[in-house]
């Protein structure tokens, strides 16, 4: 038997374990992504929105400072026309408002309307409760490691070059 095929060879076993771990991580990420997407689509349907609109709401909610349409376009990877259509739908449905607040009146900021935010919070409460349950069942070190991994994973995803839609 060639030493490269010998299962007792640690380097091959380590490589196989690495592939196996990577596959397990990929499966779990796909499963989680599918479940979150199922919730996003259900919320979008209930609100008469598109899934992209819900992603836009998430970006507006998570932004540390008010987003502009241009920054939202970059975040979502959409064309300016697609972002305008998305924002028009969100504004018509009462989910966001656009405000010109700066000295430069050409600058528009996007704000999540409080009543719409409350509707979303109520809809996604089971997800928050599930996350809280998973967190409480985990050790602090596990959560720290998971947060580091997710941060790195998100960084890698941001760096990927994906064509605009």
Residue frames as qw, qx, qy, qz and C-alpha x, y, z in Angstrom:
[[0.000, 0.891, 0.455, 0.000, 0.00, 0.00, 0.00],
 [0.362, 0.529, -0.027, 0.767, 1.33, 3.43, -0.95],
 [0.293, -0.288, -0.532, 0.740, 1.91, 5.67, 2.09],
 [0.178, -0.047, -0.128, -0.975, -0.28, 8.33, 0.44],
 [0.602, -0.262, -0.523, -0.544, -3.20, 5.90, 0.67],
 [0.453, -0.140, -0.786, 0.397, -2.45, 4.73, 4.20],
 [0.361, -0.764, -0.348, -0.406, -5.31, 5.91, 6.44],
 [0.696, -0.565, -0.230, 0.378, -2.88, 5.89, 9.37],
 [0.459, 0.216, 0.056, 0.860, -0.89, 8.68, 7.72],
 [0.140, -0.607, -0.471, 0.624, -1.75, 11.72, 9.82],
 [0.007, 0.301, -0.230, -0.926, -1.49, 14.27, 7.01],
 [0.235, -0.197, -0.746, -0.591, -4.14, 12.53, 4.90],
 [0.286, -0.546, -0.766, 0.181, -6.37, 12.03, 7.92],
 [0.134, -0.512, -0.241, 0.814, -5.97, 15.70, 8.83],
 [0.109, 0.117, -0.456, -0.876, -6.77, 16.74, 5.26],
 [0.281, -0.358, -0.828, -0.327, -9.82, 14.48, 5.19],
 [0.249, -0.583, -0.623, 0.458, -10.98, 15.88, 8.54],
 [0.060, -0.370, 0.032, 0.927, -10.50, 19.41, 7.20],
 [0.220, -0.089, -0.643, -0.728, -12.62, 18.64, 4.13],
 [0.321, -0.461, -0.827, -0.013, -15.23, 16.96, 6.29],
 [0.189, -0.541, -0.426, 0.700, -15.38, 19.97, 8.66],
 [0.056, 0.224, -0.275, -0.933, -15.61, 22.37, 5.73],
 [0.277, -0.253, -0.774, -0.510, -18.46, 20.32, 4.25],
 [0.300, -0.541, -0.737, 0.272, -20.26, 20.26, 7.60],
 [0.097, -0.460, -0.169, 0.866, -19.88, 24.05, 7.95],
 [0.144, 0.055, -0.514, -0.844, -21.14, 24.56, 4.39],
 [0.290, -0.400, -0.839, -0.228, -24.18, 22.36, 5.04],
 [0.253, -0.591, -0.588, 0.490, -25.06, 24.18, 8.25],
 [0.037, -0.359, 0.071, 0.930, -24.60, 27.61, 6.64],
 [0.213, -0.121, -0.671, -0.700, -26.85, 26.59, 3.72],
 [0.301, -0.502, -0.810, 0.034, -29.48, 25.24, 6.12],
 [0.186, -0.564, -0.383, 0.708, -29.43, 28.44, 8.19],
 [0.032, 0.218, -0.323, -0.920, -29.51, 30.61, 5.07],
 [0.228, -0.282, -0.797, -0.483, -32.48, 28.65, 3.71],
 [0.278, -0.594, -0.711, 0.253, -34.43, 29.04, 6.95],
 [0.122, -0.512, -0.138, 0.839, -33.69, 32.77, 7.20],
 [0.095, 0.061, -0.537, -0.836, -34.65, 33.21, 3.53],
 [0.214, -0.456, -0.844, -0.184, -37.91, 31.36, 4.21],
 [0.207, -0.661, -0.499, 0.521, -38.71, 33.90, 6.94],
 [0.078, -0.368, 0.196, 0.906, -37.67, 36.84, 4.75],
 [0.138, -0.149, -0.719, -0.664, -39.93, 35.65, 1.93],
 [0.233, -0.579, -0.778, 0.067, -42.83, 35.11, 4.34],
 [0.161, -0.619, -0.270, 0.720, -42.43, 38.64, 5.74],
 [0.010, -0.195, 0.439, 0.877, -42.11, 40.08, 2.23],
 [0.168, -0.346, -0.819, -0.426, -45.28, 38.26, 1.14],
 [0.235, -0.643, -0.661, 0.308, -47.21, 39.39, 4.24],
 [0.134, -0.650, -0.099, 0.741, -46.18, 43.00, 3.62],
 [0.594, 0.758, 0.269, -0.034, -46.64, 43.00, -0.16],
 [0.059, -0.860, 0.436, 0.259, -42.91, 43.49, -0.69],
 [0.806, 0.435, -0.397, 0.061, -40.11, 41.78, -2.58],
 [0.870, -0.334, -0.141, 0.333, -37.41, 39.84, -0.74],
 [0.518, 0.325, -0.055, 0.789, -34.91, 42.48, -1.90],
 [0.238, -0.735, -0.072, -0.631, -37.03, 45.10, -0.13],
 [0.802, -0.590, -0.091, -0.036, -36.66, 43.17, 3.12],
 [0.788, -0.007, -0.065, 0.613, -32.89, 43.01, 2.61],
 [0.188, 0.581, 0.022, 0.791, -32.94, 46.79, 2.11],
 [0.542, -0.738, -0.093, -0.390, -34.87, 47.21, 5.36],
 [0.884, -0.357, -0.098, 0.285, -32.28, 45.10, 7.15],
 [0.595, 0.257, -0.027, 0.761, -29.46, 47.24, 5.77],
 [0.116, -0.696, -0.058, -0.706, -31.24, 50.44, 6.82],
 [0.744, -0.634, -0.121, -0.171, -31.88, 49.00, 10.28],
 [0.884, -0.245, -0.044, 0.395, -28.29, 47.79, 10.79],
 [0.469, 0.608, -0.046, 0.639, -26.52, 50.91, 9.48],
 [0.486, -0.367, -0.394, 0.688, -24.60, 52.84, 12.12],
 [0.053, 0.396, 0.016, -0.916, -25.45, 56.12, 10.38],
 [0.629, 0.551, 0.329, -0.439, -28.37, 56.88, 8.06],
 [0.570, 0.078, 0.655, 0.490, -27.90, 55.27, 4.66],
 [0.311, 0.523, -0.213, -0.765, -28.11, 57.12, 1.39],
 [0.876, 0.377, 0.127, -0.271, -29.61, 55.44, -1.68],
 [0.514, 0.682, -0.520, 0.017, -26.09, 55.19, -3.11],
 [0.142, -0.452, 0.826, -0.305, -24.71, 53.39, -0.07],
 [0.754, 0.083, 0.517, -0.398, -27.73, 51.08, -0.08],
 [0.775, 0.565, -0.190, -0.210, -27.09, 50.35, -3.77],
 [0.277, 0.606, -0.731, 0.148, -23.50, 49.38, -2.96],
 [0.423, -0.265, 0.759, -0.419, -24.59, 47.23, -0.04],
 [0.785, 0.248, 0.443, -0.355, -27.25, 45.35, -2.03],
 [0.359, -0.199, 0.737, 0.538, -25.26, 45.18, -5.27],
 [0.426, 0.659, 0.619, -0.027, -28.16, 46.57, -7.31],
 [0.317, 0.398, 0.304, 0.805, -28.36, 49.12, -10.09],
 [0.040, 0.090, 0.274, -0.957, -29.46, 52.64, -9.20],
 [0.497, -0.120, -0.393, -0.764, -32.77, 52.04, -11.01],
 [0.624, -0.250, -0.740, -0.031, -33.45, 48.87, -9.01],
 [0.302, -0.209, -0.576, 0.730, -32.70, 50.68, -5.74],
 [0.232, -0.013, -0.016, -0.973, -35.02, 53.53, -6.72],
 [0.613, -0.206, -0.562, -0.516, -37.84, 51.06, -7.45],
 [0.561, -0.233, -0.727, 0.320, -37.16, 49.29, -4.13],
 [0.144, -0.150, -0.403, 0.891, -37.19, 52.56, -2.17],
 [0.388, -0.120, -0.258, -0.876, -40.36, 53.69, -3.94],
 [0.647, -0.280, -0.672, -0.226, -42.10, 50.46, -2.85],
 [0.486, -0.241, -0.633, 0.553, -40.83, 50.79, 0.72],
 [0.020, 0.049, 0.182, -0.982, -41.88, 54.42, 0.96],
 [0.492, -0.185, -0.422, -0.738, -45.33, 53.78, -0.56],
 [0.687, -0.301, -0.657, -0.071, -45.93, 50.94, 1.88],
 [0.445, -0.824, 0.044, -0.348, -44.93, 53.09, 4.86],
 [0.915, -0.211, -0.152, 0.309, -41.77, 51.19, 5.76],
 [0.569, -0.146, -0.012, 0.809, -39.27, 53.99, 5.19],
 [0.160, 0.960, 0.188, -0.133, -39.06, 57.71, 4.71],
 [0.642, 0.312, 0.056, 0.698, -36.53, 59.69, 2.72],
 [0.246, -0.921, -0.180, 0.244, -35.23, 62.89, 4.27],
 [0.524, 0.589, -0.076, 0.611, -33.04, 65.69, 2.96],
 [0.574, -0.771, -0.221, 0.166, -31.28, 66.80, 6.11],
 [0.658, -0.232, 0.072, 0.712, -27.84, 68.03, 5.23],
 [0.005, -0.684, 0.081, 0.725, -26.64, 71.39, 4.05],
 [0.102, 0.226, -0.725, -0.643, -26.44, 69.79, 0.61],
 [0.661, 0.181, 0.302, -0.663, -30.11, 69.28, -0.28],
 [0.655, 0.356, -0.567, -0.351, -29.14, 66.70, -2.90],
 [0.174, 0.212, -0.924, 0.265, -28.21, 64.23, -0.13],
 [0.743, -0.293, -0.215, -0.562, -31.07, 61.92, 0.85],
 [0.073, -0.286, 0.882, -0.368, -31.04, 59.81, 4.02],
 [0.622, -0.192, -0.648, -0.395, -33.18, 56.72, 4.56],
 [0.259, -0.263, 0.652, -0.662, -35.05, 56.04, 7.81],
 [0.289, -0.246, -0.921, -0.084, -37.00, 52.99, 8.92],
 [0.425, -0.486, -0.104, -0.757, -40.43, 54.18, 10.10],
 [0.208, -0.281, 0.763, -0.544, -41.04, 53.27, 13.78],
 [0.774, 0.085, 0.293, -0.554, -44.48, 51.69, 13.17],
 [0.827, 0.407, -0.353, -0.163, -43.10, 49.51, 10.35],
 [0.244, 0.478, -0.775, 0.334, -40.10, 48.59, 12.50],
 [0.498, -0.181, 0.621, -0.578, -42.51, 47.42, 15.22],
 [0.886, 0.248, 0.000, -0.392, -44.35, 45.22, 12.68],
 [0.656, 0.482, -0.574, 0.086, -41.06, 43.65, 11.59],
 [0.076, -0.427, 0.753, -0.494, -39.93, 43.20, 15.19],
 [0.725, -0.041, 0.423, -0.543, -43.18, 41.36, 15.97],
 [0.875, 0.369, -0.201, -0.239, -42.92, 39.16, 12.87],
 [0.618, 0.469, -0.581, 0.245, -39.30, 38.21, 13.51],
 [0.486, -0.604, 0.434, -0.459, -39.70, 37.76, 17.30],
 [0.981, -0.108, 0.137, -0.080, -39.71, 33.94, 16.99],
 [0.750, 0.483, -0.244, 0.380, -36.34, 34.17, 15.22],
 [0.012, -0.699, 0.429, -0.571, -34.98, 36.38, 18.01],
 [0.760, -0.429, 0.318, -0.370, -36.29, 33.94, 20.61],
 [0.983, 0.150, -0.036, 0.102, -34.73, 31.00, 18.78],
 [0.501, 0.609, -0.354, 0.502, -31.40, 32.85, 18.63],
 [0.341, -0.647, 0.415, -0.542, -31.65, 33.66, 22.34],
 [0.938, -0.220, 0.178, -0.202, -32.33, 29.99, 23.09],
 [0.877, 0.341, -0.166, 0.295, -29.36, 28.86, 21.04],
 [0.196, 0.692, -0.394, 0.572, -27.17, 31.45, 22.77],
 [0.573, -0.563, 0.366, -0.470, -28.29, 30.42, 26.24],
 [0.990, -0.063, 0.119, -0.039, -27.50, 26.79, 25.42],
 [0.738, 0.490, -0.201, 0.418, -23.95, 27.75, 24.43],
 [0.646, -0.493, -0.138, 0.566, -20.88, 28.52, 26.49],
 [0.031, 0.932, -0.042, -0.359, -19.48, 32.08, 26.26],
 [0.315, -0.482, 0.645, 0.502, -16.34, 30.75, 24.52],
 [0.438, 0.339, 0.785, 0.278, -18.50, 29.02, 21.91],
 [0.230, 0.894, 0.370, -0.108, -20.38, 32.24, 21.22],
 [0.148, -0.824, 0.314, 0.448, -17.15, 34.22, 20.96],
 [0.384, -0.188, 0.777, 0.463, -15.76, 31.67, 18.49],
 [0.380, 0.585, 0.703, 0.138, -19.01, 31.67, 16.50],
 [0.109, 0.946, 0.139, -0.271, -19.00, 35.48, 16.33],
 [0.240, -0.631, 0.534, 0.508, -15.39, 35.52, 15.16],
 [0.411, 0.111, 0.826, 0.370, -16.16, 32.91, 12.49],
 [0.303, 0.763, 0.570, 0.011, -19.30, 34.72, 11.29],
 [0.030, -0.905, 0.095, 0.414, -17.40, 38.03, 11.18],
 [0.288, -0.417, 0.692, 0.514, -14.65, 36.46, 9.08],
 [0.392, 0.356, 0.815, 0.234, -17.19, 34.71, 6.86],
 [0.223, 0.888, 0.362, -0.178, -19.09, 37.96, 6.28],
 [0.132, -0.780, 0.352, 0.500, -15.81, 39.70, 5.46],
 [0.350, -0.120, 0.811, 0.452, -15.00, 37.03, 2.87],
 [0.342, 0.614, 0.708, 0.078, -18.48, 37.31, 1.35],
 [0.092, 0.921, 0.095, -0.367, -18.16, 41.10, 1.09],
 [0.207, -0.612, 0.556, 0.523, -14.84, 40.71, -0.73],
 [0.512, 0.232, 0.780, 0.275, -16.34, 38.38, -3.34],
 [0.145, 0.285, -0.311, -0.895, -16.95, 40.08, -6.66],
 [0.352, 0.442, 0.822, -0.069, -20.56, 39.46, -7.66],
 [0.106, 0.263, 0.467, 0.837, -22.02, 41.04, -10.81],
 [0.273, 0.164, 0.297, -0.900, -24.70, 43.68, -10.27],
 [0.268, 0.448, 0.852, 0.018, -28.30, 42.71, -10.85]]
